[in-house]
Amino acid sequence: MKLGIVLVVLIYYASFLLAGLLGFAAHRASLCTVKGVAEVLSTRRAYMLASFAKTVLWVLAITWLVSWTSPFRPMALIGYESALASLAGGFLFGVGAAVNQGCAFSTLNRLGSGDAGMLATVIGFSAGIAGVFGAGGAELAALEFPGLAVAGETWVIVLAVPLYGWALWEAWTLWRRRPAGLGFSQLMALPRYRLSTGAVLLGLSGGVLYALHGSWTYTSTLGLGVQSLFGAEKMPPLANLMLFVAVMIGIIISALQRDAFRLRAPGIAGWLRHFGGGLMMGAGAALVPGGNDVLILQAIPALLPHAVLAYGAILVGCAVALVVMGRVTGEVMRLDCSGDLCTQD
């Protein structure tokens, strides 16, 4: 009995540290789907979006490894019978993220760096979810899909061979390209991470957390909390809230350590913009279901039928909104990534 309690405590302690690492790495690499789309539009390159693809592969590799070598199995994720709901939700989420100037990852990064406007995004996000379920969204036909980490499936074993071969090659490449003469702690404290470094750290921590806790990210946790008000779901587990706090602590530590923490608040127009963007993001996440964090860290690695379609719709929504805003307001977001690092105008 005591051994079991100790094991549970160790698991949650390790989970807390991994969630903190995920937040720290996401902040250092400045990963953001909106920025990824802006890079494509401004340079016709897609290095940041490629890093998200790498993150998916790392999550898949780690999830399978944990599932095959331990008693833990990823919990089932939710999808809808109609792909139209995911497509519409993804497009709406993408438009909202562009209006907000930040996706699910970037919203937390900016909030942890002192941008109070992101509070309006989170409030709007919750209101968007409530609006969908208040208007009958709870009646959507939801299905549970288990994560495809079954060692007995032949096609999984066949796919695992090149996957782990790529993982070993990628890890070796990152180690070989590290700055010379720096120890591990110095590498961790670098002010900016390579996109590939951010991808591996998000993938490693996200993969283990998904295997241990299922759908734990903050957009899914907010969704569960709001849906519980309409009787559609139970309240989110306390562990999810703890992991969210750990992610925020990791982001704040990163911001403080590299002297990037600045308390600031937008004007009225900014508050309204972030609230409106969050509102669309929340409504879209209710239909997908989940934000781009859920798709990248859980749903796409679990090979769920709707996930790739929904993420593609997010990219299209972001692109359409950025182009329209650029033509109407002259506001253009530019991102240039080279050498596995990004700079933003």
Secondary structure, 3 states (H helix, E strand, C coil): CHHHHHHHHHHHHHHHHHHHHHHHHHHHHCCCHHHHHHHHHHHCCCHHHHHHHHHHHHHHHHHHHHHHHCCCCCCCEEEECCHHHHHHHHHHHHHHHHHHCCCHHHHHHHHHCCECHHHHHHHHHHHHHHHHHHCCHHHCCEEEECCCCCCCCHHHHHHHHHHHHHHHHHHHHHHHCCCCCCCHHHHHCCCCCCHHHHHHHHHHHHHHHHHHHCCCCHHHHHHHHHHHCCCCCCCCCHHHHHHHHHHHHHHHHHHHHCCCCCCECCCHHHHHHHHHHHHHHHHHHHHCCCCHHHHHHHHCCCCCCCHHHHHHHHHHHHHHHHHHHHHHHCCCCCEEEECCEEEEC
